Amino acid sequence: MKKMTILLWSLFITLCPLNTRAEDLPRLSSDCLEEMKNRDVLYNKAIMRDIITELGLDIDSQNYLEVSDKDLDAAHLIYGGKEVDENYQSLHTQFIVASRGKPTLFVKPSEAYLLYKQPDNTNVAVHLKLSDLKWVVVGKKKQEGNIVHYKLLKCEKEYLKKKREFSNQ
């Protein structure tokens, strides 16, 4: 019975031509992907600048180390990657938020701020202190922030247009 089912499926797949071919799908160029990456970095920096100025935080690149969620994961793996690591877990859970751009952690010895912009443009700063190898929230500031516009690149617009046309065929 299994052989018959496999035979029927293989005949069906062979005799029924697929309407789409992988080589016909629209693709983003490597230049466009690079431009998108650069735009995203600038967008996130603009969001962080807005949060720092609007909340009146004293965060600068000389006193604080800027850490992304990927940086935190990489550091965790480099320093052993223990499954039960309260230090890592206490910071990692802070990154699980709905936000515009990427949440960013600014760290100095025994103190940190996690900054992010909520989808409704509210700026949030979570103040953390290191206590017994675990980061503890000691304060949270929220304030209405400015809108930071995310602009699609020309190559992205063209790609989306081609993709829409391709799916409508």
N, C-alpha and C positions, 0 to 999 in steps of 0.2 A: 504494500500500500504506500509506504514512504517513497519507494522508487517511482511509483506512478505519479505521485504528487510532485516530486522533483522534476520528472520528465515533462509534465504538463506546464509547470512554472517556467522551465527553461524554454519550451516551445513558445509560450506566451510572450516572454521577454524577447525572444529572437524575432518573432513574426510581427510584433507590434513595435514599430519604430517610435523612438522618443522624439517629441516635438522640440526639445531643446538640446543643444550641444554645448559642452563646456567651453569650447573655444569661441562661441558666439556671445557669451555673457560679457556685459560691459565690466571693465576693470579700472581701478584707479592706478595711475602711473606712480612709479617710485618717487618722482619729484613731488607729485601731489601729496603723497603720504608723508614726505618729509616736511612740506609746507604745513600740513595739518598738525604734525607733531609740534612744530615751532609755534603755530598759532595757539595751540592748547597750553603750552608753557607760558606764553605771554598772557593768555586769558587768566590762568591761575594766579600769576604774579599780580595782575590787576585786581583780582578778587582779594588777595591777601593784603595788598596795599590799602584797599577800601576798608577792610575789617580793622586793620591796625590803626588807621587814622580816625575812623568813625568811633571806635571804642576807646581811643586815647591810650593805647597800649604802648609801653616802652620796650618794644621789641626791635632789635637791630641785628644785622648779620654778624657783627663783631662779638656780641655777647651770647647769641643764641645760635644753635645749630639747627638748620632746617631739615626735617625728616619727613619723607613721604611714607605711605603705607608699604610700598615696595622696599624702600630702604629699611624699614623696621623688620620686614620679613627676612630680608637678606642678612641683616645683623643677627637675627635670631638663629638662622641656619649656621652662620659662621661661628657663633659662640656656643655650639653644641646642639641646638635644635631640640631641646628637651620637650617632651610632650606636656609635662606639668611644669610650667615656668611662670610663676605668678607675676614676675616683673614684666615679661613680654605680654602675657594675657591681659594684664591691667591696662596696658597701653593699646594693644590691638583692639580691644572691645570699644575703645573710644572712637575708632575710625569707622565704626558701623553706624553711619548716619546718612540721611537723605540730604544731598547737597548739590549746589552748583559748583562746578569745578571739582577739585579734589581737596579733601580735608588735609591740612598740613600741621605737623607738630613742630613746635619751636622749643628746643631743649637747651638748658644749661644745667650745671651740676645741681641735682636735687630739686629742680623746678622745671616745669614745662607748661606750655600753652598749646591746646589744640584749637585751631581756627578753621571755621567753615562758614559758608553762606547757605542758609536754608533755601529751598525752592521758592519761597515767597520773598526772597531778598533780605531776610533778617540775618544780621551778622551775629555770630556766636563765638565766644571765646571761653573755653573750658580750662580753668586754672588747676594744675596738678602739682602735687608735692610727693617726693619719694619718702616712703615711711616703711621701714623694715622690708626692703626689697620688693615693695609693691607701690604702685602709683595710685594715689588717692585724690579724688576730686575735692578741692577745697573752695571752689567758687565757680560761678558761671555768669557771664555777662551776655546780655542779648540787647540788640538795638536795631531798629530799622536801618537798613543799609541802602546804598545807591545801586541802581541797576547797572550791571556790567554786561554789555551786549556781546553775544557770541555770534560772530559773523561767519557765514559759510563762504568758502573760497570759490572762485569761479570754476575751478576744476571739479569741485564737489557738486556744484549746481549742475554742471554738464553731465557728470556721472549719474546723478539722481534722475535727470531728465531721460538719459539713455536707458537706465534701469526701468523706469516707468514705462517707456515705449516698448521695451523688450518684454515686460510682463503682460502688456496689453495685447500682444500679438496672438 
